[in-house]
């Protein structure tokens, strides 16, 4: 187990959302391409409202604290929250 002090029972979509956003960020920073659909299909998930919410939270954290990825995170937030 990694980061034992932060382990708990909780919403699995929160972890999945954070993982997806972090992989997307890594792809952006390293100029790689891993489509979101591929990650979702690998986990047998779909882009539900709850998963969108969890991803939105992670984009907001990145926009606040990561200067290198701030503009990218804001752009992804706008794309994700379009109705």
N, C-alpha and C positions, 0 to 999 in steps of 0.2 A: 504494500500500500504506500502511496506517495502522499505527503502532506497529511499525516494522520491527524494533526490537530484541527484540520478543517473538514474532516470526514463527518458525514451525517446522512440521515435519511432525508431525501428531498425529491424535488421534481427532476426526473431524468431529462426532461426537455431543456432545463436550464443548462445542464452539462453539455448536451448535444448542441444547443444554440451557441454556447461559448466556444465549443470545439470547432464548429463550422466557421464561425467568424474568424477565429484565430488562424485556421487553415487558409481562408480567403485572404487575410492580411498578409500571411507569409507569401502567398502566391503573388500578391500585389507588390510587395517589397522585393521579391526575387524575380519578378517578371515571368511568372509561371501561370499556367491556366489549369485549374481543376474546377469544372462546372459544378455549381451547387446541386444540380439534379443528380450528379454522380454520387456525391456525398450522401444525399438523402436516400437514394436507392440502396446504397451499401448498408445503411442502417435500417432499411425498411420503413422509413419515415416519410412524411409528406410535410409540406410547408403550411402547417396549421396556424391558426391565430395565436395559439399559445407559444409555438415555436418562434413565430415572428416577434412576439413580445420579448422572449428571452434573447433573441438575436439583437433586437433594438437596444436592450439594456447594455449589451456588450459593445455595440457600435458607439453608444454614448460614452462609455468608459474610455474607449480608445480615442474618441474625438477630444475628450477632456485632457488626457494625460500623455498621448503619444504624438508628438509634433510631426514626426515623419509620416504618419498615417492619418493625420487629422482630416485633411481634405478628402481623402479616400473614404474614411468612415462617414463623413457628412454626406457625401454623394451616395453611398450605400444606404444610409438612413433614408434619404429622400426617395430612392428607388423602392425600398422595402415598404415604406409607409404610403406609397401612392395608392389611391383608391380607384 
